[in-house]
Amino acid sequence: MTKITFTNLLLIVLLVSAMSTTIQVSKAMTCRELWLEKSDLCKECQENCTKKYGSASSSVCSFPYCVCSYECDHY
């Protein structure tokens, strides 16, 4: 009969924990999927970028953050 040591038990718990974390990560939606599911999710972000930096700007939906990018035409 095999003895279950504290170390073995700890390894089992860590393994199960790692597996459940992997499952949660695999269920995470990408920003594009969120955009397609809720088209107005980043609309405000896009409008704010355009107001602040002009029509050459673009917005990136990095849920829950809004990232504006724009081309610098002068230094």
C-alpha positions as CSV (number, residue, x, y, z in Angstrom):
1,M,0.0,0.0,0.0
2,T,1.3,3.5,-0.9
3,K,1.7,6.0,1.8
4,I,0.4,9.5,1.0
5,T,2.9,12.0,2.3
6,F,2.2,15.7,2.8
7,T,4.4,16.5,-0.2
8,N,2.4,14.2,-2.5
9,L,-0.9,15.7,-1.3
10,L,0.5,19.2,-1.9
11,L,1.5,18.2,-5.4
12,I,-1.9,16.8,-6.1
13,V,-3.6,20.0,-4.9
14,L,-1.2,22.2,-7.0
15,L,-1.9,20.1,-10.1
16,V,-5.6,20.3,-9.7
17,S,-5.3,24.1,-9.1
18,A,-3.2,24.5,-12.2
19,M,-5.7,22.5,-14.3
20,S,-8.6,24.6,-13.1
21,T,-6.7,27.8,-13.9
22,T,-6.0,26.5,-17.4
23,I,-9.7,25.8,-17.9
24,Q,-10.5,29.4,-16.9
25,V,-8.0,30.9,-19.2
26,S,-9.2,28.8,-22.1
27,K,-12.7,30.1,-21.6
28,A,-11.6,33.8,-21.6
29,M,-12.9,35.7,-24.6
30,T,-10.7,37.7,-26.8
31,C,-11.3,41.4,-27.2
32,R,-12.5,40.7,-30.8
33,E,-15.0,38.2,-29.6
34,L,-16.3,40.7,-27.0
35,W,-16.5,43.3,-29.8
36,L,-18.6,41.0,-32.0
37,E,-20.8,40.0,-29.1
38,K,-21.3,43.6,-27.8
39,S,-20.6,45.9,-30.7
40,D,-21.0,49.0,-28.5
41,L,-18.5,47.9,-25.9
42,C,-15.6,49.9,-27.4
43,K,-17.7,52.5,-29.3
44,E,-17.1,55.2,-26.7
45,C,-13.4,54.4,-26.7
46,Q,-13.2,54.8,-30.5
47,E,-15.2,58.1,-30.4
48,N,-13.0,59.5,-27.6
49,C,-9.8,58.6,-29.6
50,T,-11.1,60.3,-32.7
51,K,-12.1,63.5,-30.7
52,K,-8.7,63.6,-29.0
53,Y,-6.3,62.7,-31.8
54,G,-8.3,63.1,-35.0
55,S,-9.4,60.8,-37.8
56,A,-5.9,59.3,-38.2
57,S,-6.2,57.8,-34.8
58,S,-7.4,54.3,-34.0
59,S,-8.6,52.6,-30.9
60,V,-7.7,49.2,-29.6
61,C,-10.1,47.3,-27.4
62,S,-8.0,45.7,-24.6
63,F,-10.9,44.9,-22.4
64,P,-11.4,46.6,-20.0
65,Y,-9.0,49.2,-21.2
66,C,-9.2,51.5,-24.1
67,V,-5.9,52.2,-25.9
68,C,-5.6,55.0,-28.4
69,S,-3.0,55.0,-31.1
70,Y,-2.2,57.6,-33.7
71,E,0.5,58.5,-36.3
72,C,2.8,61.3,-35.3
73,D,3.2,63.6,-38.3
74,H,5.4,66.2,-36.6
75,Y,7.9,66.2,-33.8
